[in-house]
Amino acid sequence: MKMTCLIRNAALNRPDAVALHDGERSISYIELERLIVGQARRLKRLGIQPGDRVGILACNSIEYAVLLFATFRLGGSTVLLNCRHSPREWKNMLAESQADLLLVDAEHHSTLDTPPIPVWVIDDDHSDSISRIVPADETIPRDIDTEQEATVVFTSGSSGKPKGVILTYVNHYFNALGSNQNIPLQCGDCWLLSLPLYHVGGISILFRSALAGSSAHIMRRFDTAAANALIDSGVVTHLSLVPTMLIALLQHRDYQPLPATVKAILLGGAPAPTSLIERARELKLPLLTSYGLTETGSQVCTLSPQDSPEKLNASGRLLKYRELRIVDANDLQVRPGAVGEIAVRGEVLFKGYLGGETLDADSWFRTGDMGSLDTDGYLTVCGREDDMLISGGENIFPREIEAEAESFPGVADCAVIGVPDTKWGERPVLFVETTAPADCNLDALKQHLRGRLARIKVPDTIIVTEELPRLGIGKVDKARLMDLYREREDNHGAD
């Protein structure tokens, strides 16, 4: 099945509506369509054809967005490289994906480790700029095969080596459609695109905006001062943030309320600290917590603007074009309120992983995330299955401990890992992030936890730090926490 490219469709229906801003330029949909066609002709001249993969290594920019859709129009797909990774990792991912061409911004061009494929720079003023290529004198397809591979997005690697997730154009389309039916978006609205475009949270903003004929304001990197300026000026109406970004934004504005022009703040990527949820309620923020994953192109469940602020501790309800169930170890659906593994399927579900790993016969994907559904269908996420620890025969989910620790005064964020124990099998270790580690009263914190948790769940060890190590766009790096714990134990042993 084919469908008209979303950008072209918006250009036909709202040619003069602003599609993209970046602080210096405003590009209308008709201008964006022309840019996409021009770059598609250059890629065509470079030999890109249906089924080819084009790597992109760059910070957010209008050029990045243009090249994404230009590749789609040729029937190719984009391999999106994480700017936080090392040159060695980029080289391995390009090899694994068998990319045919690499597009890179000037900032990252000098750091490349001689990739074995052609490299072109997306910045116009560079000597190797793709803009210097003479465009092919050919008509560029207006329609896109909905089942064609569109992106290869690598997971964060929080539970092992990053996997290359293959998403089709229709995966991105239905993710955006379900989101727009839940969070109203219309011409004149503007979504702040401060999440990286190598992440599904960033890509999905482009699809949502094009589908609605609204605009996106592209930030090269998230900047709290610049974001607050855009918010207070009324330029942006919708935001997608991870908890660490929202915390920084609120701190920068001294916790002053946001203007009424902000219609929705979509929050995901990592569990929201209890203190942040409480602050959101106090400030009456239009906060919509969500649950999603790379394998579904972004959101699976999200709160709606009509939901009560009391639901902010949940991750919302299932959006359209998705299915979700909570299953036990035997793949049987559990009763409402019981904890099990989250399984998903539907129009948004990815095609498979690089290397050939695919879905089961019924197309259900077991996410490895643990959660529960209440009788009204609201999802509560408990954490990763591989994060669960067994202490004295008791199943302990780190998120349960973290949620209680976050309610203690002075705790900005926290994380729990399980460590081997000769008596109990495993014991939880709590890492606490606070701006004043020396002032953190560990005895009072332990007493706080004893009043709220079963005794077996209260950590014996609490480690205080100014900042937790993080991956990608906000997830805590628990592998690094384990390293820090072992280093601490080794140092204590040496004493």
N, C-alpha and C positions, 0 to 999 in steps of 0.2 A: 504494500500500500504506500502511496506517496501523498505528501501534503505540502502545501506552499510553505516555504521558509517563514518562520514567525516574523523575522525582521522585514522581509519583503511584504508580508501581509500588512504589517503595521505601516510600512511606507506607502502602500496603496490606500489605506483607510485614514491614516493620520500623517500625511507626508511632512507637515510642518511642526508636528509635536516634537518636543525635545526627547531624544532617546538617551543620550549619555552626556554627563558633565564630568570635568576633572579638575575644576578650580580655575582653569585657564580657558577652556573651550566648552562650547555647547554644540552638540551635534544633533541635528534633526534626524528623523527616521529616513527621510529620502536621502539625506547626505550619508547616513550610515550604510544604506543599501548600496550607494555608489562606491563607497570605500570598500565594502565587502566584495563587490564584483571586481573592482580593480585588483585587490590582493589575490582573489581567486584566479584571476588571469595570470598573475605573476607566479603563483604556485603551479599553475598549469604549465607555464613555460619551463619551470624547474622539473617537470615530469610527474607531478603528483596526480594520481588518478584514483578511481574508486578502489577501496580496500587498502590504500596506503595509510601509513601512520606518520603523523608529523609531531615531533616532540616540541614542547614549548617550555622554556626556562626563563621566567621573567617575573618582575613585580607587576602588580595590577596597573593597567593602563588601557586607554581607548584602543590602542594598537593591538593589545592582547585580545580584547573582545572581538575586534574586526577579524583577526586571523583565526579565531575559533570558528566563527560562522563561515568564513571563506573556505576553510577546510571541509566543513560539513557540506557546503554547496557542491563540492567536487566529489562527494561520496567517500571522502577520507575521514579519518578520526584523529584526535589529538591525544598525545601522551603528555600528561600534565606533571611536570617535575617540581617537587617541593624545594623552594629556595633555601630552606633550612638544612637540607642534606648536603653531603660532601661531594666534591667532584668525582670521587670513586663511586659513590652511590648513584649519581646521575648516569655515569658511564654504564654501570651494571643494569640500570633500569632501561636505558636505551637499547642495550643488547637484548635484554629479556623481552622487550616489546617488539623488537625487530623494526624499530622506527627507520623511516627512509630519509628523513630530513630533520634538522634541529633548528628552531627559531629561538633566538636568545636576545635579551636586552643588553645594552652596552655595559651595564653594571656587572653582569655575570659573565660576559664574554671572555674577559681576561682570566677568569678562574677555571675555565674549562680544561679538562685533562685530555686533549687531543681526541675527541670522539671520532670514530671511523666512518662518519657519515657527513654529508655536506652541512655547513653551518652558515646561517644568514642572520643578520642583526635586524631587530625590528625598529630600532631608532633611525629616524630619517637622516640624521647628520653623521652617521658612521660610514667609514669607507666601505664596509661590507654590508651596507643596508640593503634589505630586500627591495626597498623603493627604487633602487638603481636598476633592477631587472626590467627589461622591456616586456610589458604585458603581452600575453598571447592574444592574437586577434581572433578570439573565438567567443561564441555565446556561452554564458555560464548558466547551468540549469537553475530554474526557479524553484523546482520542487525537490523535496528530500524524501528518500526512502525511510519510512518511520522505523523500520527494523534494522537499519544500518548502524554499525558500531559508530558511536559519536565521540566517546572519551574513554581513556584509560586513566583512572585515578588511583593513586596508591594510598592504601590505608596508613594510619598513623604509626603502625608498628608497636602499639602499646602492649601487645601480647605476643610479640615475636617479630619475625621479618615482615616488613611491609608487603602486602599483596597488591598486585595490579588488578583492579576491579574494572571489568568491561561493561560500560553502560551504553545503551542504544539511545538514539534520538527520541524514541517514544518513551523511554524511561524518564528522561528529563522533562519531556512535554507533560506527561501525566502527573509528575511530581508538582510541576508548576500549576497545572490546572486544579489539582486538589487543594493546593495551598491558597490559590486565589478565590476558590469557592468558600474557604474558611475565613481568610483575612481579606476583607474588601480592598481592592487595588484598582485605581481608575486613572484615566488620562489626567495629568496635572499632579498626581502623586509622585514622590521621588523616594526611592529606596537607597539608603546609604550602603554602598558596596565597599566595606572595609575589611571583610573576610577575604583571604587570598583566593584568587581564581584557580589555584591548583587544588582547591578543596571544593567539595560539592556544595557547601554552604555559600560559596561565592558564585559558582556557576549558576546555581538555581535562581539567583537574583536576576541574572540576565534573561533567563527564560520567563520568569514571572513578569518582569517589566515588559518584555516584548509581547507577551500574550495579552497583557492589559492595555498596551499602548501608553504606558507610563514611562518614567525615566529612572535611571540609576546614576547616582553620583559616585564616581570611582575614586577611591583614595589609594595612592600607591602603597602605603602602609597605614595601619591604624594609628591615628594621632589624636590624643584626648582633647587637646586644645582646639584643633581644627574641627573635630567632630562636634564639640560643644558649640563652636561658632556657627556651624551649619544648622544645628538644632535650634539655637536661639534666634537665628535669622529667619527661620521658617522654611528654609530651602528643602530640608529632608522631612518626610512624613513617616517613614518606616525605617526600622533598623534591624539588622541581624547581628547579634553579638554572642560571644561566649561569656561566662560569668566573670572571668578576670578583666575583660574589656569593659563590662558594665560597671564593675566595682571601680575601676580607674576613672571612668567617665563621671560617675557620681562624686567621687572624692575630689576630682578637679573642680567641680562646680559647687563644692562645699555642701553637697546634698540639698541644693535648691531644687524645687520642683521643675519638671520639664514643661515647656509651653504646650498649650492645647493642640498646636499644629502637629505634634507627634501622635500618630494614630495607633501605632503598634510597635512593640519591641519584641522580636522573636529571639528567644533565648535557648541555646542548645550547646552541643559540643562536649559538655561536661556537667556533672551534678552541680546545682546551684547551692552555695552555702546557706544555711538557715538564716544567718544574719542578713544576707542579701535579700532573701524572700521577705523577711520582716521589714526591711528598709523599703522595698518596693510597695508593700502595703501601706506603709506610713506616707509615702510620697504619692500614692495613688497612680503609680506608673501603669501604662497600658501594656503590662508585661504578659507575654504568652510563652509559657514554658513548653518545651517540645522534646520529643524523642525521635532520633533518626540515625541513619548510618550511611556510610559510603555506598554500600550495596543496594540501597534504595534511592540513591540520588539526592538524598536529604531527608525531609520529614516523613515520619510514619504516623505519629500521633502529635497533636498540638492542641493546646487550649484554644478556645474561640473568644472573640471580644465580648461575647455575652456571658461567659463563665464568671462565677463569683471569685473574688480575690482569695477566698478560702481554699480554692482548688490549686493554688500556685505550688503546693508541695507535690502535686502530681504532674505528669507529663502530657496531660490532655487526653483526648479521645481520638480514635482512628479516623483519619481523613479518607475521603473517597478515593477509589481506585487502588486501595490496599486492603489486605486481609491480615488479621493478626490472631494468634491464639497462644495460650500459655500451656506448655506441655511438661510432663514428667519425663523421667529417664526412659520410659517405655513408649514415648511419643503419644501418650494419652493426654487429652485435655484435662486440666485440673479444675477444681471448683472455684467460683468467684472468691477472691480474697487469699487464695493459696498461692504460694510462690512456686514458680517453675521457670523453664527457659522460654524466652520470647521467640516465637517463630512467625515469619512473615512471608507473604507472597502477594501477587497482584501485578498490575501494569507497570509499577515502578521498579520491580525487582530486576536486578542486573542479569546480564547474559551468562556470566561466569568469570572465572579468574584466568589471568595469563597462565599458561601451562596446561590448560585443558580441564581444570577442576570445575564441575558444573553442579546443578541442583539435583535434588532427588526426583523420583518418578512423579510425585505429586506437586512438584514445583514449590514445596515449602522450604524455606531457608531458616535453619536454626542459627540464631544470631550469636549465641554464646553469652547473651545478656540475660540476667535473671530479673523477673518482675512479677507483678500481680495485677489483675483487673478487678475493680470493685463492681458492684451490681449495676452501676450506672455506666460502666465501660471506661472509666478513667484508669489510665495506666500509671503504676508506680514502679520505677526501676530500682532494683536493689543492688545492682552491680554486676560485674562479670562473673560467669560461672567459674573461670579459672582463678579468680580472686578469692573465692570462698575458701575458708579454712575450717578444719575439723579439730576441735579442742575438747579432749575428754569425751569424745563421741558426740559432741554438740556441733551442729552446722552454724557457722558464724559468717554473716555477710558484713564485710567492712563498712558498707554504706550505713548500716544501722548504728554502728559506733560513731562514725563520722558525723552523722546528723545530730547526735546528742552532744558531741564535743563542740560542734559549731555554735551551739547555743550558749556556750560559756563565754562570759565577758572577756574581750581582748583577743579571742581566737578569730583570725581573719579567714583562715581556711585550714584544712587538715586532710590527712590521708592515713589509711591503715593498711599494713601488710601483715602476712602471716609468716612466722619464723619457726624453724624446728625446735621442739622441746622434748627432752627425754622422758618427762613424766606425762605430759598431756598430749603429746604428738605434735601439736602446733599451738602457738600462742600469738595473739594480736599485739602488734607494736604500733603505737600511735605517733605520727609526726604532726606537729602543730606549727602552723605559720602565724607569726605575730610580729607586729612592728617593734615590740619591746620585749625581746626574749628574756632579759634579766628580770623583768617584772612579772613574768608568768608564774603564778602560784600553783605548782604541780600538785601539792597536797589537796588544795581546794578543788582543782580540776578532777582529781581522782574521786574525791568525795561527791562531786557533781555527777560523775558517771555512775558511781555506786548507787545513787538514788534513782537512776533511770534505766539501768541495765541489769540483766542477770549477772551474778558474780563471775561466772565463767567468761563473760564477754568483756569484763573490765580489763584493759591492758595493764600488764605488769610494768611495761616500759613505755615512757613518753619522752619523745625527743623534740625539743623546741628549736625552731629555725626561723630566720627572717623571711625566707622564701623557699617554697617547695620547687623542686626541679620539674619542668614541664616539657611536654611534647607538642609539636605543631601549634594548634590554636587554643591550647588551654588544658589539655588532659595532663594529669599528673603522671610523671615518669616513674612508675612503681619499680621498674628494674633498677633504676638509679637509687631509689630509696633503699632497696635491698643492699646495694653496694655500700651506701652510707652506713647502714646498720652494721654490716660486716666490718667495715673500717673502724667503727666505734668499738665493736667488741674486740677486735685485734688490738686496738690501742689500750683498752682496759686490761687485756691479758698481759700486755707488755709492762703495764704498771705494776 
